């Protein structure tokens, strides 16, 4: 007869905490963290909220969830635009004040600061272009090329030249030199497996 182990007293389960709602969170703080590039998981950790609950809140269809999704979308659009600009290159013209070696503006005879047009050019970046194209048109720009290798090879021993096969076997047998020391007498065939 088996004895039952004493498992101790039955404890009441821990009281459940009320579910977290948007009213418990600071929406402006969340948007500020998003604008600083933090991920949803990091934001949840910094707020002290379980990530699973934070994901539920983000997908509940509320105005708060929509505002966060909109802020996230604007960040993605901003980065996409910067990536596109980097991939295609750009030319920027600006007007700057001429400064002397002390950093003071150089004045014209009429007392106005002298201005000069300055052109800055950034050539296209091949790596940015590749990244952009691989993500925007993956079917045309992916690195992986698929090859169809469904070739069917059927051969049988009857099709192999038996003379060639015999020559190959003889070559292998003749290339290995055996001596009597390589062979032992065995009384019981079960000893061979050891």
C-alpha positions, 0 to 999 in steps of 0.5 A: 500500500502506497502512502500519500505524501503530505502536500501541505495546506491548500492555499487560496490562489493569489487575488487577481489584479484588475486588468490594466486599461488605457486610463492607467497608462500615460499616452504621451509618455508612450508616444514619446518612447515611440518617437525615440525608437523604442519597440513595443516590448521595451515600452511595455517593460519600461511601463511595468506592464506585461507585454502580452497585456500591452499587445492586447491593449494595442489591438483593442481598437480604441482611440488610444491604440489608433493614436499609437498605431498612427504615431508608429506609421508616421515613424515608419514613413519618415524612415522610408523617406530617408532610406529612399533619399539615401538610396537615390542620392540628393542635392541640397542648395542652401544660402549661407552667410560668409564668415571671416576666420574669427566666425564673424559675418563678412559685411557688404559695403551697404552693411548687409551680411554677404551671402553665398549659395552652397550646394551639397550633394550626396551620391546614391548609396548602393547598399540603401538601394539594395535594401529598399528594392529587396523589401519593396520588390522581393520577387525581383530583387531577392538574393536567393535564386530558386532552381528547379532540380526535379530531374529524374535519373533512372538506371539499373544494374542491367544497364551498367556495363558489366565489364566496366563494373568487374574492372572497377571491383578488381581494381579496388580489390587489387589496390588493397593489400591484405596479410594473414595478420588482417584475418583472425580465426573466429569460432563464434560469428557473434564475436565479429560485432565486437 
